[in-house]
Amino acid sequence: MKPLLKSEWIKIRNTKIWWLLTFSPLLVGITGMTMPMPEEGPQWVFLLSTGVSIHALLFLPLMVAVFSAYICRYEHQHNAWKQLFTMPVSRRHVFMAKYVIVALVIAVNQCLFFLTYFGVGFTRGLEGAIPWDYLFRSLAGGWVATLPLAALTLWVALVWSSFAAAITVNVILTMPNMFVVNSETFGPLYPWAQPFLMMLPQSEGIMGGFFVSVESMMVAVIGGFLVFFIGGLTSIHRKVV
Amino acid sequence: MSEIIVQTNNLSKTFKKYKAVDGVDLRISKGDIYGFLGPNGAGKTTTIRMLLGLMKPSEGDIQLFGQTFDQNKLECLRRMGSLVESPSYYEHLSGRDNLEALRILLQVPKSRIDEVLEIVRLTKDAGRPVKQYSLGMKQRLGIAASLLGNPELLVLDEPTNGLDPSGIQEMRELIKSMPSKYGITVMISSHLLSEMDQMATRVGIISKGKLIYQDSIEKLRNKAMPQIAIRVSHVAKAKGYLQSNGWKVSSDADHLFLEGTSDREVAEVVAFLAQKQIGVYRIEENRHTLEDIFLDLTKGGELDASSTAS
């Protein structure tokens, strides 16, 4: 596994894909600095809700998809799969290594989001206590919620050699998020909506209370992860190159 | 008999109903340069893909280095180097980084990269992104990658595709030196016999999925014996005379054909025919090239003497 991770890192380190990581935090930063802040209520929580709406509703799921597609793209391009699969490494480990990279990249993205959040908060001198508990749950929960999606998008990217097709399908499937997140039935099951649902601060209900409990989300997240990850593993094992 | 490196038994691959590879029994010994020949679409690449584990055989089994490939896949792959069809590469990386990404997986020392770059003469261009490389350079990078892990068996699928004549010459010299210089056994596929003629020690010929010939290249060459064609006035009559005198003769409409005949025998035949009042118009020597033999074999027929008159 370790050699595969190192090898993957060599392939991805000097690419332009990293700029994509700055996109969502940048937008969150601009919005956070310019939006009007309510006089009353917990301002830090309000900023978090707004930031999460921007970051997790669309950009985060798309980011996951783009990174998954990208990490397979250079293998598809000049059929490097063929060469990779004649190396003395197991194909399942190849999938796992790529998956770990995608998950790490998302973790970096989450951290950038929260750095921006603090940057905006302190610059504007927000009042009230920083809701550390929310923040931690939001940061970690958002990351965990992308894990099934990352497995799913990596699986798709593996099977489809077209970078554009993999992205397009994900864009189309991310769009309904705005409706799906409000649905009690589909919300927790829809992989593209899970990051948003897990990142948004619940209980106080500034954005309107959510019906979804953390417990039911975890079931959906773990279930989804297992299905998609095993699907991806099986698919790479059988892949004909 | 030296150690067998590659052995397949009844190796077959069926796509839907089409048998792309049909009961192939390969035998490649240590130190061979094994030329794997066949027209395009005969099943060469499919066979090679199965040898490399890129594709699962529908039937049959593969033994590499005396081990069952299926059960020791990673260990076998560790001892092999390969280049299948067009070279694989990461175009956004430099030549050196391309090799580095593979070196880490093969777990060989970093110095090995410089060695293989030197072998394929890419040292100077190693720092440039591969997207700027010419096809020949990409091909050489592919060879470098295949040598990176100090393989005992090198499997090259049409490695001279897209190379210019000097590149082909260079590749040939390189491959020829491998068994003696590095102790590598080489399996190399091609659709051109002429290419193998100057390189291979043994050849296997595949046609329509079946291995129709497998032996040393000398044996194949012996099939390329010259043939004497004699144009005569009365073919049937002349043939009858000669045959009744114990000559082995074949014929077409106006030629007699003699196989493997010495100068003296030709003279005797001519004198004999003249004595029988048969007019001898022309005496020609037809040589089969290996190419003719190859074409004949892959056409699915046995060697047919008269069809190769040139």
Interface residues (C-beta under 8 A of the other chain):
Chain A: P3 L4 K6 S7 I10 K11 N14 T15 Y74 Q77 H78 N79 A80 W81 K82 Q83 L84 F85 T86 M87 P88 V89 S90 V240 V241
Chain B: L52 G53 L54 M55 L74 E75 L77 R78 M80 S82 V84 E85 S86 P87 S88 Y89 Y90 E91 H92 L93 D97 E100 A101 L102 I104 L105 L106 Q107 A145 G149
